[in-house]
């Protein structure tokens, strides 16, 4: 049975799934398996510590006590949240876990006063783009200049007045 746990991203369970997330996206980017050093460097360079408390939220998707994936939201102000760290393990893909996890993160964000979610995604992450589109996200003009952002998407959680 799929359940969600709001987690501190610095806990061991959260860091383990974040390592798997970075292993996946680093490997895809380079077209080869990621090294342990690359994963640790990315964890240090792109911390997730702010995905808790008043600055964000981090959610684990669980089947019993097995972590199937994670997702986070960063509260960036002006009623905007940024969807980040969306990852589903290979064995859980195609089961609706990603959509359910995004829905849970959006629910938390809306409770925090977020009216619009946005995200950036690399061009090679086509499965992620497909998931975001199915979840209601649409292409928008660039809102950042990150080196790994090829597409920018957004979704209104609350219809504009």
C-alpha positions in Angstrom: 0.0 0.0 0.0 1.4 3.4 -1.0 1.9 5.9 1.8 3.7 9.2 2.1 6.0 10.3 4.9 7.1 13.9 5.3 10.8 13.6 6.0 13.8 15.6 7.1 16.0 15.5 4.0 19.1 15.1 6.1 18.0 11.7 7.6 19.7 8.5 6.4 16.6 7.2 4.5 16.2 10.5 2.7 19.9 10.7 1.9 19.8 7.1 0.5 17.0 7.9 -2.0 18.7 11.2 -2.9 21.9 9.3 -3.7 19.8 7.1 -6.0 18.3 10.2 -7.6 21.6 11.7 -8.3 23.1 8.4 -9.4 20.3 8.2 -12.0 20.4 11.8 -13.3 24.2 12.1 -13.3 24.5 8.8 -15.2 22.0 9.9 -17.8 23.8 13.2 -18.3 27.2 11.6 -18.8 25.9 8.5 -20.6 27.8 6.2 -18.1 27.4 5.2 -14.5 27.9 8.0 -12.0 30.8 7.6 -9.6 30.5 7.7 -5.9 32.6 10.9 -5.8 30.3 12.6 -8.4 27.2 11.7 -6.3 28.8 13.0 -3.0 30.0 16.2 -4.8 26.5 16.9 -6.1 24.9 16.2 -2.7 27.2 18.8 -1.3 26.8 21.3 -4.2 23.0 21.0 -4.3 21.9 20.5 -0.7 18.3 19.6 0.0 18.4 20.8 3.7 16.0 23.7 2.9 13.2 21.2 1.9 11.7 21.4 5.4 10.2 23.8 7.9 9.2 27.2 6.5 11.4 26.9 3.4 10.1 23.7 1.9 8.9 20.1 2.3 10.4 16.7 1.3 8.2 13.6 0.9 9.1 9.9 0.6 6.8 7.5 -1.1 6.7 4.1 0.7 5.3 0.7 0.1 5.4 -0.8 3.6 8.9 0.3 4.7 10.4 0.2 1.2 11.2 3.7 -0.2 9.9 3.9 -3.8 10.7 7.5 -4.4 10.9 11.1 -3.3 9.9 14.6 -4.2 10.2 18.1 -2.7 9.0 21.6 -2.9 11.0 24.7 -2.2 9.0 27.8 -1.2 10.5 30.6 -3.2 8.1 33.4 -2.3 5.2 35.3 -4.0 3.0 32.2 -3.5 5.4 30.1 -5.7 6.8 26.7 -5.0 9.4 24.9 -7.0 8.9 21.1 -7.5 12.3 19.4 -7.1 14.0 16.1 -6.4 11.3 14.1 -8.1 12.5 10.5 -8.4 10.9 7.1 -8.6 12.9 3.9 -8.3 13.1 1.8 -11.5 11.1 -1.0 -9.9 8.2 1.4 -9.0 8.0 3.2 -12.3 4.8 2.8 -14.4 2.6 2.2 -11.3 1.3 5.8 -10.7 3.7 6.5 -7.9 5.2 9.6 -9.5 1.8 11.2 -10.1 0.6 10.4 -6.6 3.8 11.7 -5.1 3.6 15.0 -7.1 -0.1 15.3 -5.9 1.0 14.9 -2.3 3.7 17.6 -2.7 1.2 19.9 -4.4 -1.2 19.4 -1.5 1.4 20.3 1.1 2.5 23.3 -1.0 -1.1 24.5 -1.2 -1.5 24.2 2.6 1.6 26.4 2.8 -0.1 29.1 0.6 1.5 28.2 -2.7 -0.7 29.1 -5.6 1.7 28.2 -8.4 4.2 25.4 -8.8 7.0 25.6 -11.2 10.0 23.4 -12.2 12.9 23.2 -14.5 14.0 20.0 -16.2 16.7 18.8 -18.5 15.9 17.9 -22.1 17.2 14.3 -21.8 14.8 13.5 -18.9 11.9 12.7 -21.2 10.1 10.4 -18.8 10.1 13.2 -16.2 8.8 15.7 -18.8 6.0 13.3 -19.7 5.1 12.8 -16.0 5.0 16.6 -15.5 2.7 17.1 -18.5 0.4 14.4 -17.4 0.3 16.1 -14.0 -0.9 19.4 -15.5 2.4 21.2 -16.0 2.9 23.3 -19.1 5.9 25.0 -20.7 6.5 28.6 -19.6 9.2 31.2 -20.4 12.5 30.5 -18.6 12.6 31.7 -15.0 16.1 30.7 -14.2 19.5 30.2 -16.0 20.7 27.0 -14.4 23.2 25.1 -16.4 21.1 21.9 -16.5 17.7 23.5 -17.3 16.4 23.0 -20.8 12.6 23.3 -20.1 10.7 25.4 -17.6 7.1 24.3 -16.6 4.4 25.6 -14.3 1.0 24.7 -12.9 -1.5 26.9 -11.1 -2.8 25.1 -8.0 -5.5 27.7 -7.4 -7.2 29.3 -10.3 -6.1 32.9 -10.7 -8.8 35.4 -9.4 
